[in-house]
Amino acid sequence: MDLTAKQFSPQAFSEVSETRDRLPVQMINNKHELFHKPFDWELKNGAWLPVLSVMPFMASLNNYDMDGVKDCENVRQIFRNKGCACIPNGDQRLGKWANYMATVDAYNPAMNSVGKYWITIFDSPIMVGNRVKWARDEKGYDAFRQL
C-alpha cells in the first residue's frame, strides 16, 4: 500500500468549449416529476386548476436510490401515501403531454459544474444578455392541468 501523499493539479475549466451551448443556471437540478397536493387548487378563468409541485428524484432522498436501485415508483408511493396525485412522465393517459419533462444542457458558472437542467415542455429559457428569462406557455400548461 502506498502511503505517500499524492498531489493533484487542478485543470482549468474551459468555458468556451464546455459552456458555449449550455444554459447558465444557479444550480444543476435533478430529475423530477410533477404531483398535486390534495388541497392545492387555484381558480383561473372560472375553472379550478390543480397547483402542481415538483417531486425530486435524488439519491438518498425519498427512497429513490434504495439498495442501489433507482426506482421512481418508490418516491411516487411516498407521495401517494400522503394523498397526493402523482403525474408520471411517460404516462400515455396524458395524451400529447405524455412526455412533459425535458432537459436542457446547463452549467453553473459559480460552481463550474456541467449537467442537465430538468424543465417541463411548457417552460422555455430565453437568454437576454447574460441572464436567463423564463417564458411559460400558459395556455398549454393550463390545458395540461385540466386533464
HELIX and SHEET records of a PDB file:
HELIX    1   1 GLU A   15  THR A   19  1                                   5    
HELIX    2   2 CYS A   72  ASN A   81  1                                  10    
HELIX    3   3 GLN A   92  TRP A   97  5                                   6    
HELIX    4   4 GLU A  138  ARG A  145  1                                   8    
SHEET    1   A 3 LEU A  23  PRO A  24  0                                        
SHEET    2   A 3 MET A 101  ASN A 108  1                                        
SHEET    3   A 3 SER A 113  THR A 120 -1                                        
SHEET    1   B 3 ALA A  47  PRO A  56  0                                        
SHEET    2   B 3 HIS A  32  LYS A  44 -1                                        
SHEET    3   B 3 ALA A  85  ILE A  87 -1                                        
SHEET    1   C 2 ASP A  65  MET A  66  0                                        
SHEET    2   C 2 VAL A  69  LYS A  70 -1                                        
SHEET    1   D 2 ASP A 123  VAL A 128  0                                        
SHEET    2   D 2 ARG A 131  ARG A 136 -1                                        
END                                                                             
